[in-house]
């Protein structure tokens, strides 16, 4: 009799757990059913951030429980900082807002902790659609053909200022790889820098590999520029003979500093949620993002837009952010010096 009673209790417990499972799974769908999600973009609609966000918004809804509608909300300002601050301090924390923010948010927090109005470790990281691969290019008529040449003579490089990652990479290579890049600051954007190269005001600038293949495709096709070095963790398929920054920096400390300075490149084009979003809703977005990155229709649209897909999951991004912000203070101090930041 006792055994029979125990069996009945076990059966009731099993039935209760089975009945509860759909209720938990449906909680996310119930929240998003008929809802509008705002997708905040930290830059304007015309650039790569806006393009990637639009493509993700077009395809991700079918993978989200409840199939919410997604509306773009462009919030440029402060080089991407305005949207990042909004997501951390003001955005609803119920899962009704996501964002794509600037790639260097963890780097900026590490270098300027007193000025950061957010803690990148506390965001709900959804994933990143692609890495941002930096490439040092020189104008063909400059006479510079390789990094070896850039070690022998001064090379004028267009940049917006010391706070720009391109400037920091150039100074780092000067310090640890023996190059002689001379920063010519004050350019307001890529268009101004490109024009300066064409006019012969400077010989070099740092592009993104994506920008080279799209915005400067004619330069590459006509052989007007030469790529000297590239970022990332592996050489790009279309630049197999161009060395990585990490291959040029041999010093152990220099490699650690490079990992900090180049960390935004690995973060790439990230998507996140505010701190405090319910765990089940964040998990749903992470799963939907991962599924979208494999969606043939999404990939086809990305290729049509002349973009790339090399995704990272939310878990991988969160671990990367933790590593950046847990770096040795000595390494952070050296990175601050390279960025021209006074202690």
Secondary structure, 3 states (H helix, E strand, C coil): CHHHHHHHHHHHHHHHHHHHHHHHHHHHHHHHCCCEEEEEECCCCCCHHHHHHHHHHHHHHHHCCCCCEEEEEECCCHHHHHHHHHHHHCCCCCCCEEEEECCCHHHHHHHCCCCCCCCHHHCEEEEECCCCCEEEEEEHHHCCCCHHHHHHCCEEEECCCCCCHHHHHHHHHHHHHCCCEEEECCCCCHHHHHHHHHHCCCCEEEEEHHHHHCCCHHHHHCCCEEEEEECCCCCCHHHCCCEEHHHHCCCHHHHHHHHHHCHHHHHCCEEEECCCCCHHHHHHHHHHHHHHHHCHHHHHHHHHCCCCCCCEEHHHHHHHHHHHHCCCHHHHHHHHHHCCCCC
